[in-house]
């Protein structure tokens, strides 16, 4: 199976305000993430997320971020917020992908001592059709946390393994900032990048200047690869 690209390259995750969406829309980024995990500092209740979605222009992809949510909860949020992608950032089983219909799925993995072994095990359990709807996101592992910690992956260790994902598009997350995102893209050549804390002035409060700088640096780095 040939590797394909996701429908976006630069995602700003954990937006909580309409001003955040405006800043993303005015940058080179092409996706936002709405965080529906109640224990996250970037959590947005469903009613608030609906209002935020109303401010989202058509050129931005809408990604819902969930941790161990039920199928019914995932589908309800997707319908009410017009989500194009469902990001599973917990311990969701492969079977859930098949239960989510035609939605495009991002399955996040926290890379630790096992490297990419959990990723390949998950992929091996999917049908060919489900793999075609899946994008992998690689984040840094922190005990007891499900991401958004600002910790950086070991890029050079990951570079030695990343060939295992040659037939699946993947997104790099984990400690990416305006200052290091270009280096990360040049080192690992992911199909997309994702940041939350790397463009914030406080948890859940985005910095428009940092969003613009991050997106511009990532966009330039991606262009240099093509």
Residue frames as a rotation matrix with the C-alpha (Angstrom) as fourth column:
UNK 1
0.580 0.815 0.000 0.00
0.815 -0.580 0.000 0.00
0.000 0.000 -1.000 0.00
UNK 2
-0.278 -0.685 0.673 1.49
0.620 -0.663 -0.419 3.37
0.733 0.301 0.610 -0.94
UNK 3
-0.465 0.048 -0.884 1.76
0.802 -0.400 -0.444 5.96
-0.375 -0.915 0.147 1.79
UNK 4
0.117 0.563 0.818 -0.70
0.711 -0.623 0.326 8.82
0.693 0.544 -0.473 1.48
UNK 5
-0.886 -0.398 0.239 -0.75
0.161 -0.747 -0.645 12.22
0.435 -0.533 0.726 3.11
UNK 6
-0.341 0.800 -0.494 -3.35
0.825 0.003 -0.565 13.30
-0.450 -0.601 -0.661 5.65
UNK 7
0.327 0.574 0.751 -5.69
0.863 -0.505 0.010 16.08
0.385 0.645 -0.660 4.59
UNK 8
0.949 -0.114 0.293 -3.72
-0.198 -0.940 0.278 18.54
0.243 -0.322 -0.915 6.74
UNK 9
0.223 -0.950 -0.217 -0.08
0.417 0.294 -0.860 19.14
0.881 0.101 0.461 7.62
UNK 10
-0.811 -0.544 0.215 -0.08
0.125 -0.520 -0.845 21.63
0.572 -0.658 0.489 10.50
UNK 11
0.233 0.932 -0.277 -2.49
0.493 0.132 0.860 21.21
0.838 -0.337 -0.428 13.41
UNK 12
-0.701 -0.281 0.656 -2.88
-0.389 -0.620 -0.681 23.62
0.598 -0.733 0.325 16.31
UNK 13
-0.221 0.595 -0.773 -4.43
0.479 0.757 0.445 21.54
0.849 -0.272 -0.452 19.06
UNK 14
-0.302 0.173 -0.938 -6.35
0.953 0.016 -0.304 22.50
-0.038 -0.985 -0.169 22.16
UNK 15
-0.794 0.119 0.596 -8.01
0.057 -0.962 0.268 25.70
0.605 0.247 0.757 20.95
UNK 16
-0.517 0.585 -0.625 -10.42
0.845 0.236 -0.479 27.06
-0.133 -0.776 -0.616 23.55
UNK 17
-0.099 0.427 -0.899 -11.38
0.196 -0.877 -0.439 30.52
-0.976 -0.219 0.003 22.25
UNK 18
0.808 0.447 0.384 -12.69
0.478 -0.116 -0.871 32.06
-0.345 0.887 -0.307 19.05
UNK 19
0.716 -0.610 -0.340 -9.58
-0.641 -0.767 0.027 34.25
-0.278 0.199 -0.940 18.98
UNK 20
-0.165 -0.773 0.613 -7.46
-0.297 0.632 0.716 31.08
-0.941 -0.064 -0.334 18.82
UNK 21
0.217 0.335 0.917 -9.32
0.696 0.606 -0.386 29.91
-0.685 0.722 -0.102 15.73
UNK 22
0.985 0.122 -0.123 -8.91
0.019 -0.783 -0.621 33.31
-0.173 0.609 -0.774 14.10
UNK 23
0.300 -0.949 -0.092 -5.16
-0.763 -0.297 0.574 33.17
-0.572 -0.102 -0.814 14.73
UNK 24
-0.266 -0.351 0.898 -4.95
0.164 0.901 0.401 29.67
-0.950 0.254 -0.182 13.23
UNK 25
0.575 0.601 0.555 -7.05
0.647 0.081 -0.758 30.71
-0.500 0.795 -0.343 10.23
UNK 26
0.951 -0.223 -0.215 -4.70
-0.292 -0.876 -0.384 33.63
-0.102 0.428 -0.898 9.56
UNK 27
0.043 -0.970 0.238 -1.61
-0.680 0.146 0.719 31.41
-0.732 -0.193 -0.653 9.67
UNK 28
-0.329 -0.258 -0.909 -0.23
-0.886 0.417 0.202 28.66
0.327 0.872 -0.366 7.45
UNK 29
-0.848 0.101 0.521 -1.82
-0.218 0.828 -0.516 26.01
-0.483 -0.551 -0.680 9.68
UNK 30
-0.602 0.634 -0.486 -4.66
-0.604 0.038 0.796 23.99
0.523 0.772 0.360 8.23
UNK 31
0.013 0.653 -0.757 -6.27
0.335 0.711 0.619 22.18
0.942 -0.261 -0.209 11.18
UNK 32
-0.262 -0.019 0.965 -7.49
-0.840 -0.488 -0.238 22.80
0.475 -0.873 0.112 14.72
UNK 33
-0.567 0.103 -0.817 -7.97
0.332 0.937 -0.113 20.35
0.754 -0.335 -0.565 17.56
UNK 34
0.089 0.666 0.741 -10.89
-0.759 -0.436 0.483 20.54
0.645 -0.605 0.467 19.99
UNK 35
-0.799 -0.527 -0.289 -10.04
-0.197 0.684 -0.703 18.65
0.569 -0.504 -0.650 23.19
UNK 36
0.224 0.970 0.090 -12.92
-0.591 0.062 0.804 16.70
0.775 -0.233 0.587 24.73
UNK 37
-0.111 -0.337 -0.935 -10.91
0.559 0.757 -0.339 15.04
0.822 -0.561 0.104 27.51
UNK 38
0.761 0.607 0.229 -12.36
0.212 -0.565 0.797 16.44
0.614 -0.558 -0.558 30.78
UNK 39
0.715 -0.526 -0.460 -9.07
0.569 0.056 0.820 16.16
-0.406 -0.848 0.340 32.68
UNK 40
-0.139 -0.781 0.608 -7.17
0.966 -0.243 -0.091 18.27
0.219 0.575 0.789 30.16
UNK 41
-0.364 -0.067 -0.929 -6.39
0.456 -0.883 -0.115 21.94
-0.812 -0.465 0.352 30.79
UNK 42
-0.908 0.028 -0.418 -7.58
-0.361 -0.556 0.748 22.47
-0.211 0.831 0.515 27.20
UNK 43
-0.678 0.706 0.203 -10.92
0.696 0.706 -0.131 20.72
-0.236 0.052 -0.970 27.65
UNK 44
-0.836 0.539 -0.105 -13.93
-0.548 -0.803 0.234 22.31
0.042 0.253 0.967 25.98
UNK 45
-0.424 0.779 0.462 -17.48
0.033 0.523 -0.852 21.19
-0.905 -0.346 -0.247 26.86
UNK 46
-0.450 0.249 0.858 -19.63
0.839 0.448 0.310 20.18
-0.307 0.859 -0.410 23.92
UNK 47
0.651 0.758 -0.032 -21.77
0.707 -0.621 -0.338 23.34
-0.276 0.197 -0.941 23.90
UNK 48
0.448 -0.587 -0.674 -18.66
-0.252 -0.806 0.535 25.53
-0.858 -0.070 -0.509 23.89
UNK 49
-0.568 -0.695 0.441 -17.08
0.187 0.412 0.892 23.39
-0.802 0.589 -0.104 21.17
UNK 50
0.083 0.689 0.720 -20.16
0.961 0.135 -0.241 23.85
-0.263 0.712 -0.651 18.98
UNK 51
0.878 0.232 -0.419 -19.82
0.186 -0.971 -0.149 27.62
-0.442 0.053 -0.896 19.28
UNK 52
-0.013 -0.963 -0.269 -16.13
-0.321 -0.251 0.913 27.41
-0.947 0.098 -0.306 18.45
UNK 53
-0.443 -0.124 0.888 -16.87
0.637 0.653 0.409 25.25
-0.631 0.747 -0.211 15.43
UNK 54
0.629 0.752 0.198 -19.16
0.703 -0.442 -0.558 27.99
-0.332 0.490 -0.806 14.14
UNK 55
0.701 -0.444 -0.558 -16.10
-0.377 -0.895 0.238 30.27
-0.605 0.043 -0.795 13.96
UNK 56
-0.158 -0.834 0.529 -14.04
0.075 0.524 0.848 27.73
-0.985 0.173 -0.020 12.03
UNK 57
0.115 0.192 -0.975 -13.60
-0.885 -0.426 -0.188 28.60
-0.452 0.884 0.121 8.33
UNK 58
0.910 0.416 -0.006 -13.97
-0.366 0.795 -0.484 25.89
-0.197 0.442 0.875 5.74
UNK 59
0.486 -0.772 -0.409 -10.26
-0.433 0.194 -0.880 25.68
0.759 0.605 -0.240 4.94
UNK 60
-0.460 -0.616 0.640 -9.44
-0.868 0.160 -0.469 24.47
0.187 -0.771 -0.609 8.47
UNK 61
-0.202 0.327 -0.923 -9.91
0.026 0.944 0.329 20.79
0.979 0.042 -0.199 9.26
UNK 62
0.178 0.343 0.922 -11.71
-0.922 -0.270 0.278 20.13
0.344 -0.900 0.268 12.56
UNK 63
-0.328 -0.373 -0.868 -10.25
-0.008 0.920 -0.393 17.38
0.945 -0.121 -0.305 14.71
UNK 64
0.637 0.528 0.562 -11.90
-0.618 -0.085 0.781 16.15
0.460 -0.845 0.272 17.91
UNK 65
-0.467 -0.857 -0.217 -9.48
-0.422 0.431 -0.798 14.82
0.777 -0.281 -0.563 20.53
UNK 66
0.623 0.752 0.216 -10.82
-0.635 0.326 0.700 12.09
0.456 -0.573 0.681 22.82
UNK 67
-0.642 -0.757 0.121 -9.43
-0.683 0.493 -0.539 9.81
0.348 -0.428 -0.834 25.52
UNK 68
-0.979 0.184 -0.088 -11.16
0.203 0.927 -0.316 6.44
0.023 -0.327 -0.945 25.93
UNK 69
-0.483 0.862 -0.151 -14.55
-0.762 -0.499 -0.412 7.81
-0.431 -0.084 0.899 24.89
UNK 70
-0.192 0.522 0.831 -17.40
0.232 0.847 -0.478 5.52
-0.954 0.101 -0.284 23.89
UNK 71
-0.731 0.005 0.682 -18.49
0.680 0.090 0.728 5.09
-0.057 0.996 -0.069 20.29
UNK 72
0.293 0.942 0.165 -21.74
0.938 -0.317 0.140 6.93
0.184 0.113 -0.976 21.00
UNK 73
0.516 -0.168 -0.840 -19.90
0.376 -0.837 0.399 9.87
-0.770 -0.521 -0.368 22.57
UNK 74
-0.589 -0.808 0.015 -17.50
0.309 -0.208 0.928 10.08
-0.747 0.552 0.372 19.64
UNK 75
-0.567 0.419 0.709 -20.27
0.799 0.069 0.598 10.10
0.202 0.905 -0.374 17.06
UNK 76
0.529 0.786 -0.319 -22.38
0.842 -0.532 0.087 12.62
-0.101 -0.314 -0.944 19.00
UNK 77
0.221 -0.532 -0.818 -19.51
0.202 -0.795 0.572 15.10
-0.954 -0.292 -0.069 19.25
UNK 78
-0.752 -0.542 0.374 -18.57
0.434 0.020 0.901 14.57
-0.496 0.840 0.220 15.62
UNK 79
-0.185 0.782 0.595 -22.09
0.947 -0.019 0.320 15.30
0.261 0.623 -0.737 14.41
UNK 80
0.690 0.567 -0.450 -22.67
0.692 -0.699 0.179 18.37
-0.213 -0.435 -0.875 16.57
UNK 81
0.347 -0.647 -0.679 -19.29
-0.034 -0.732 0.681 19.99
-0.937 -0.213 -0.276 15.87
UNK 82
0.951 0.067 -0.302 -18.90
-0.298 -0.058 -0.953 18.99
-0.081 0.996 -0.036 12.23
UNK 83
0.190 -0.941 0.279 -15.70
-0.539 0.138 0.831 17.10
-0.821 -0.308 -0.481 12.92
UNK 84
0.585 -0.080 -0.807 -13.81
-0.760 0.294 -0.580 15.67
0.284 0.952 0.112 9.98
UNK 85
-0.198 -0.754 -0.626 -11.40
-0.182 0.656 -0.733 13.68
0.963 -0.031 -0.268 12.12
UNK 86
0.904 0.359 0.233 -11.62
-0.314 0.187 0.931 11.75
0.291 -0.914 0.282 15.39
UNK 87
-0.103 -0.994 -0.034 -8.34
-0.514 0.083 -0.854 11.61
0.851 -0.070 -0.520 17.31
UNK 88
0.874 0.347 -0.340 -8.16
0.034 0.655 0.755 8.69
0.485 -0.671 0.561 19.73
UNK 89
0.097 -0.893 0.440 -5.57
-0.507 -0.425 -0.750 9.67
0.857 -0.150 -0.493 22.32
UNK 90
0.343 0.076 0.936 -6.10
-0.922 0.215 0.321 7.02
-0.177 -0.974 0.144 24.98
UNK 91
-0.671 -0.533 0.515 -5.97
-0.490 0.841 0.231 3.24
-0.556 -0.097 -0.825 25.01
UNK 92
0.300 0.917 -0.261 -8.62
-0.798 0.092 -0.596 2.62
-0.523 0.387 0.759 22.36
UNK 93
-0.117 -0.312 0.943 -8.66
0.105 0.940 0.324 -0.85
-0.988 0.137 -0.077 20.76
UNK 94
-0.949 -0.290 -0.126 -8.34
-0.101 -0.097 0.990 -1.47
-0.299 0.952 0.063 17.01
UNK 95
-0.541 0.799 0.263 -11.96
0.839 0.535 0.101 -2.66
-0.060 0.275 -0.960 16.88
UNK 96
0.042 0.588 -0.808 -13.18
0.460 -0.729 -0.507 0.87
-0.887 -0.351 -0.301 17.57
UNK 97
-0.733 -0.369 -0.571 -11.89
-0.295 -0.584 0.756 2.09
-0.613 0.723 0.319 14.21
UNK 98
-0.911 0.402 0.094 -14.32
0.311 0.520 0.796 -0.19
0.271 0.754 -0.598 12.37
UNK 99
-0.212 0.885 -0.414 -17.20
0.962 0.113 -0.250 1.03
-0.175 -0.451 -0.875 14.58
UNK 100
-0.216 0.050 -0.975 -16.77
0.259 -0.960 -0.107 4.67
-0.942 -0.275 0.194 13.59
UNK 101
0.697 0.681 0.226 -18.12
0.368 -0.068 -0.927 4.41
-0.616 0.729 -0.298 10.08
UNK 102
0.586 -0.404 0.703 -16.54
0.733 -0.107 -0.672 6.61
0.346 0.909 0.233 7.45
UNK 103
0.970 -0.244 0.011 -14.85
-0.224 -0.869 0.441 9.05
-0.098 -0.430 -0.898 9.82
UNK 104
0.343 -0.932 -0.119 -11.14
0.007 0.129 -0.992 9.56
0.939 0.339 0.051 9.35
UNK 105
0.972 0.030 -0.233 -9.25
0.218 0.259 0.941 8.44
0.089 -0.965 0.246 12.42
UNK 106
0.097 -0.961 0.257 -6.06
-0.529 -0.269 -0.805 9.63
0.843 -0.058 -0.535 14.07
UNK 107
0.886 0.092 -0.455 -4.77
0.295 0.645 0.705 7.08
0.358 -0.759 0.544 16.56
UNK 108
0.443 -0.724 0.529 -2.23
-0.722 -0.638 -0.269 8.62
0.532 -0.263 -0.805 18.94
UNK 109
0.699 -0.342 -0.628 0.55
0.517 0.848 0.113 6.58
0.494 -0.404 0.770 20.51
UNK 110
0.811 -0.479 0.336 2.82
-0.584 -0.636 0.504 7.64
-0.028 -0.605 -0.796 23.35
UNK 111
0.597 -0.638 -0.486 6.27
-0.034 0.585 -0.810 6.40
0.802 0.500 0.328 22.39
UNK 112
0.702 -0.371 0.607 8.26
-0.683 -0.110 0.722 4.93
-0.201 -0.922 -0.331 25.27
UNK 113
-0.194 -0.872 0.450 10.69
-0.679 0.450 0.581 2.09
-0.709 -0.193 -0.679 25.84
UNK 114
0.076 0.305 0.949 8.74
0.345 0.885 -0.312 -0.19
-0.935 0.352 -0.038 23.46
UNK 115
-0.861 -0.438 -0.257 9.33
-0.046 -0.437 0.898 2.17
-0.506 0.786 0.357 20.55
UNK 116
-0.464 0.680 -0.567 6.91
-0.885 -0.336 0.322 1.57
0.028 0.652 0.758 17.70
UNK 117
-0.987 0.061 -0.150 5.98
0.059 0.998 0.017 -1.99
0.151 0.007 -0.989 18.71
UNK 118
-0.462 0.881 -0.103 2.52
0.339 0.068 -0.938 -0.95
-0.820 -0.469 -0.330 20.04
UNK 119
-0.114 0.394 -0.912 1.89
-0.724 -0.662 -0.195 0.95
-0.680 0.638 0.361 16.81
UNK 120
-0.643 -0.192 -0.741 2.69
-0.716 0.494 0.493 -1.96
0.271 0.848 -0.455 14.52
UNK 121
-0.933 0.359 0.027 0.64
0.309 0.836 -0.453 -4.32
-0.185 -0.414 -0.891 16.71
UNK 122
-0.206 0.882 -0.423 -2.36
-0.045 -0.441 -0.897 -1.99
-0.978 -0.166 0.130 16.42
UNK 123
-0.165 0.095 -0.982 -1.95
-0.920 -0.374 0.118 -1.67
-0.356 0.922 0.150 12.66
UNK 124
-0.915 -0.250 -0.316 -1.66
-0.355 0.870 0.342 -5.41
0.189 0.425 -0.885 12.18
UNK 125
-0.722 0.688 0.076 -5.08
0.422 0.525 -0.739 -5.83
-0.548 -0.502 -0.669 13.82
UNK 126
-0.122 0.680 -0.723 -6.82
-0.444 -0.689 -0.573 -3.55
-0.888 0.251 0.386 11.30
UNK 127
0.435 0.317 0.843 -8.43
0.653 0.533 -0.538 -4.50
-0.620 0.784 0.026 8.02
UNK 128
-0.545 -0.621 0.563 -7.05
0.835 -0.345 0.428 -3.00
-0.071 0.704 0.706 4.83
UNK 129
0.112 0.696 0.710 -10.10
0.627 -0.604 0.493 -0.71
0.771 0.390 -0.503 4.63
UNK 130
0.891 0.237 -0.386 -9.66
0.453 -0.455 0.767 0.57
0.006 -0.859 -0.513 8.18
UNK 131
-0.017 -0.973 -0.231 -5.95
0.787 -0.155 0.597 1.22
-0.616 -0.172 0.769 7.64
UNK 132
-0.421 -0.126 0.899 -6.86
0.820 -0.477 0.317 3.45
0.389 0.870 0.304 4.72
UNK 133
0.553 0.671 0.494 -8.85
0.328 -0.720 0.611 5.71
0.766 -0.177 -0.618 7.07
UNK 134
0.827 -0.222 -0.517 -6.12
0.536 0.029 0.844 5.82
-0.173 -0.975 0.143 9.72
UNK 135
0.350 -0.805 0.479 -3.35
-0.143 -0.551 -0.822 8.30
0.926 0.220 -0.308 10.43
UNK 136
0.380 -0.330 -0.864 -0.90
0.866 0.454 0.208 7.62
0.324 -0.828 0.458 13.25
UNK 137
0.624 -0.258 0.737 0.16
-0.341 -0.939 -0.040 10.38
0.703 -0.227 -0.674 15.67
UNK 138
0.187 -0.667 -0.721 3.35
0.747 0.573 -0.337 9.91
0.638 -0.475 0.606 17.69
UNK 139
0.664 0.100 0.741 3.62
-0.359 -0.827 0.433 11.73
0.656 -0.553 -0.514 21.02
UNK 140
-0.490 -0.867 0.084 6.04
-0.430 0.157 -0.889 11.61
0.758 -0.472 -0.450 23.94
UNK 141
0.236 0.530 -0.814 5.27
0.450 0.683 0.575 9.19
0.861 -0.502 -0.078 26.76
UNK 142
-0.607 -0.315 0.730 4.79
-0.537 -0.515 -0.668 10.60
0.586 -0.797 0.144 30.26
UNK 143
-0.819 0.274 -0.504 3.56
0.466 0.831 -0.304 8.28
0.335 -0.484 -0.808 33.05
UNK 144
-0.406 0.762 -0.504 -0.10
0.749 -0.038 -0.662 8.85
-0.524 -0.646 -0.555 33.89
UNK 145
-0.158 0.329 -0.931 -0.66
-0.302 -0.914 -0.272 11.44
-0.940 0.238 0.244 31.17
UNK 146
0.279 0.417 0.865 -2.26
0.661 0.570 -0.488 11.26
-0.696 0.708 -0.117 27.74
UNK 147
-0.124 -0.411 0.903 -0.26
0.955 -0.296 -0.004 13.93
0.268 0.862 0.429 25.92
UNK 148
0.605 0.324 0.727 -0.08
0.297 -0.939 0.171 17.69
0.738 0.113 -0.665 25.71
UNK 149
0.749 -0.343 -0.567 2.81
0.615 0.041 0.787 17.69
-0.246 -0.938 0.242 28.20
UNK 150
0.871 -0.460 -0.171 5.33
-0.490 -0.833 -0.258 19.61
-0.024 0.309 -0.951 26.12
UNK 151
0.183 -0.827 0.532 7.87
-0.280 0.475 0.834 16.79
-0.943 -0.302 -0.144 26.35
UNK 152
0.255 -0.210 -0.944 9.86
-0.961 -0.160 -0.224 16.05
-0.104 0.965 -0.243 23.20
UNK 153
0.980 0.047 0.195 10.32
-0.010 0.982 -0.187 12.67
-0.200 0.182 0.963 21.57
UNK 154
-0.018 -0.995 0.097 13.81
-0.123 0.098 0.988 11.29
-0.992 0.006 -0.124 20.95
UNK 155
0.636 0.371 -0.677 13.85
-0.642 -0.232 -0.730 12.15
-0.428 0.899 0.091 17.25
UNK 156
-0.184 -0.808 -0.560 17.04
-0.972 0.236 -0.021 10.29
0.149 0.540 -0.828 16.44
UNK 157
-0.782 0.005 0.623 15.88
-0.234 0.924 -0.301 7.07
-0.578 -0.381 -0.722 18.09
UNK 158
0.253 0.961 0.113 12.56
-0.095 0.141 -0.986 7.41
-0.963 0.238 0.126 16.27
UNK 159
0.303 -0.187 -0.935 14.36
-0.918 -0.322 -0.233 7.95
-0.258 0.928 -0.269 12.96
UNK 160
-0.749 -0.662 -0.018 15.81
-0.652 0.732 0.199 4.45
-0.119 0.161 -0.980 13.26
UNK 161
-0.717 0.533 0.449 12.32
0.276 0.808 -0.520 2.92
-0.640 -0.249 -0.727 13.48
UNK 162
-0.205 0.784 -0.586 10.09
-0.448 -0.607 -0.656 5.15
-0.870 0.128 0.476 11.43
UNK 163
-0.719 -0.113 -0.686 10.47
-0.688 0.259 0.678 3.02
0.101 0.959 -0.264 8.30
UNK 164
-0.897 0.429 0.104 8.02
0.371 0.861 -0.347 0.61
-0.238 -0.273 -0.932 9.95
UNK 165
-0.030 0.925 -0.380 5.26
0.304 -0.353 -0.885 3.14
-0.952 -0.142 -0.270 9.15
UNK 166
-0.863 -0.462 -0.205 6.10
-0.022 -0.371 0.928 3.45
-0.505 0.806 0.310 5.47
UNK 167
-0.756 0.613 0.230 2.56
0.455 0.239 0.858 2.53
0.471 0.753 -0.459 4.37
UNK 168
0.289 0.848 -0.443 0.66
0.946 -0.183 0.267 4.69
0.145 -0.497 -0.856 6.90
UNK 169
0.069 -0.241 0.968 0.61
0.145 -0.958 -0.249 8.51
0.987 0.158 -0.031 7.10
UNK 170
0.208 -0.046 -0.977 1.83
0.961 0.198 0.195 9.82
0.184 -0.979 0.085 10.44
UNK 171
0.603 0.101 0.791 1.90
-0.002 -0.992 0.128 13.05
0.798 -0.079 -0.598 12.40
UNK 172
-0.357 -0.792 -0.496 4.63
0.670 0.153 -0.727 14.14
0.651 -0.591 0.476 14.81
UNK 173
0.700 0.486 0.524 3.69
-0.081 -0.675 0.734 15.70
0.710 -0.556 -0.433 18.16
UNK 174
0.692 -0.383 -0.612 5.45
0.721 0.408 0.560 16.12
0.035 -0.829 0.558 21.48
UNK 175
0.267 -0.634 -0.726 7.21
0.549 -0.519 0.655 19.32
-0.792 -0.574 0.210 22.51
UNK 176
-0.202 -0.324 0.924 7.12
0.967 -0.217 0.135 21.01
0.157 0.921 0.357 19.13
UNK 177
0.259 0.164 -0.952 7.64
0.457 -0.889 -0.029 24.79
-0.851 -0.428 -0.305 19.15
UNK 178
0.984 0.067 -0.164 8.31
-0.097 -0.571 -0.815 27.53
-0.148 0.818 -0.556 16.60
UNK 179
0.355 -0.933 -0.050 12.02
-0.888 -0.354 0.293 27.04
-0.291 -0.060 -0.955 17.35
UNK 180
-0.521 -0.644 0.560 12.33
-0.499 0.762 0.412 23.29
-0.692 -0.065 -0.719 16.75
UNK 181
0.437 0.803 0.406 9.55
-0.155 0.512 -0.845 22.27
-0.886 0.306 0.348 14.36
UNK 182
0.688 -0.222 -0.691 11.62
-0.723 -0.126 -0.680 22.80
0.064 0.967 -0.247 11.20
UNK 183
-0.427 -0.901 0.073 14.44
-0.901 0.418 -0.115 20.66
0.073 -0.115 -0.991 12.58
UNK 184
-0.311 0.400 0.862 11.94
-0.342 0.799 -0.495 17.95
-0.887 -0.448 -0.112 13.53
UNK 185
0.762 0.634 -0.129 10.44
-0.306 0.178 -0.935 17.90
-0.570 0.752 0.330 10.04
UNK 186
0.394 -0.694 -0.603 13.85
-0.869 -0.068 -0.489 17.77
0.299 0.717 -0.630 8.41
UNK 187
-0.563 -0.650 0.509 14.97
-0.800 0.584 -0.138 14.94
-0.208 -0.485 -0.849 10.71
UNK 188
-0.599 0.393 0.697 11.90
-0.038 0.856 -0.516 12.70
-0.800 -0.336 -0.498 10.51
UNK 189
-0.909 0.255 -0.329 9.94
-0.386 -0.220 0.896 13.84
0.156 0.942 0.299 7.45
UNK 190
-0.595 0.786 0.166 6.46
0.395 0.467 -0.791 13.27
-0.700 -0.405 -0.588 8.93
UNK 191
-0.469 0.533 0.704 3.35
0.779 -0.126 0.614 13.95
0.416 0.837 -0.357 6.89
UNK 192
0.425 0.626 0.653 2.09
0.154 -0.761 0.630 16.38
0.892 -0.167 -0.420 9.53
UNK 193
-0.761 -0.607 -0.229 2.94
0.365 -0.108 -0.925 18.12
0.537 -0.787 0.303 12.81
UNK 194
0.402 0.911 -0.088 0.84
0.429 -0.103 0.897 18.90
0.808 -0.399 -0.433 15.87
UNK 195
-0.774 -0.629 -0.078 1.37
0.357 -0.331 -0.873 21.31
0.523 -0.704 0.481 18.74
UNK 196
0.491 0.860 -0.140 -0.60
0.634 -0.243 0.734 22.52
0.597 -0.450 -0.664 21.74
UNK 197
0.709 -0.234 -0.665 1.63
0.556 -0.395 0.731 23.78
-0.433 -0.889 -0.150 24.55
UNK 198
-0.249 -0.935 0.251 4.28
0.900 -0.127 0.418 24.93
-0.359 0.330 0.873 22.07
UNK 199
-0.606 0.098 0.790 2.17
0.436 -0.790 0.432 27.92
0.666 0.606 0.436 21.03
UNK 200
0.502 0.827 -0.255 0.65
0.630 -0.147 0.762 28.90
0.592 -0.543 -0.595 24.39
UNK 201
-0.279 -0.502 0.819 1.23
-0.333 -0.749 -0.573 31.66
0.901 -0.432 0.042 26.91
UNK 202
-0.532 0.184 0.827 -0.67
-0.784 0.261 -0.563 29.61
-0.319 -0.948 0.005 29.52
UNK 203
-0.900 0.196 0.389 -2.43
0.252 0.963 0.096 26.22
-0.356 0.184 -0.916 29.43
UNK 204
-0.079 0.935 0.346 -5.33
0.917 0.204 -0.342 26.56
-0.390 0.290 -0.874 27.02
UNK 205
0.709 0.256 -0.657 -4.45
0.080 -0.955 -0.285 30.15
-0.700 0.150 -0.698 26.05
UNK 206
0.393 -0.539 0.745 -2.85
0.910 0.344 -0.231 30.41
-0.132 0.769 0.625 22.64
UNK 207
-0.031 -0.534 -0.845 -0.31
0.110 -0.842 0.528 33.03
-0.993 -0.077 0.085 21.55
UNK 208
0.879 0.476 0.034 -1.21
0.079 -0.074 -0.994 34.33
-0.471 0.876 -0.103 18.06
UNK 209
0.476 -0.774 -0.418 2.39
-0.878 -0.448 -0.169 35.31
-0.056 0.447 -0.893 17.30
UNK 210
-0.433 -0.633 0.642 3.63
-0.605 0.732 0.314 31.85
-0.668 -0.252 -0.700 18.26
UNK 211
0.334 0.629 0.701 0.95
0.237 0.664 -0.709 30.21
-0.912 0.403 0.073 16.10
UNK 212
0.934 0.015 -0.357 2.01
-0.314 -0.444 -0.839 32.31
-0.171 0.896 -0.410 13.13
UNK 213
0.083 -0.993 -0.089 5.71
-0.989 -0.093 0.115 31.55
-0.122 0.078 -0.989 13.70
UNK 214
-0.307 -0.147 0.940 5.14
-0.296 0.954 0.052 27.82
-0.904 -0.263 -0.337 14.22
UNK 215
0.588 0.647 0.484 2.96
0.260 0.415 -0.872 27.45
-0.765 0.639 0.076 11.15
UNK 216
0.822 -0.328 -0.466 5.32
-0.567 -0.544 -0.618 29.48
-0.050 0.772 -0.633 8.96
UNK 217
-0.195 -0.957 0.217 8.36
-0.921 0.254 0.294 27.47
-0.337 -0.143 -0.931 10.06
UNK 218
-0.193 0.201 0.960 6.56
-0.002 0.979 -0.206 24.16
-0.981 -0.041 -0.188 9.52
UNK 219
0.821 0.571 0.020 5.19
0.049 -0.036 -0.998 25.24
-0.569 0.820 -0.058 6.16
UNK 220
0.513 -0.711 -0.482 8.63
-0.858 -0.429 -0.281 26.26
-0.007 0.558 -0.830 4.92
UNK 221
-0.430 -0.695 0.577 10.16
-0.694 0.663 0.281 23.00
-0.578 -0.279 -0.767 6.13
UNK 222
0.174 0.570 0.803 7.49
0.197 0.779 -0.595 20.91
-0.965 0.262 0.024 4.40
UNK 223
0.922 0.166 -0.350 8.02
-0.270 -0.370 -0.889 22.85
-0.277 0.914 -0.297 1.17
UNK 224
0.104 -0.975 -0.196 11.74
-0.980 -0.134 0.145 22.14
-0.168 0.177 -0.970 1.35
UNK 225
-0.367 -0.199 0.909 11.01
-0.276 0.956 0.098 18.39
-0.889 -0.215 -0.406 1.39
UNK 226
0.542 0.726 0.423 8.92
0.214 0.367 -0.905 18.43
-0.813 0.581 0.043 -1.77
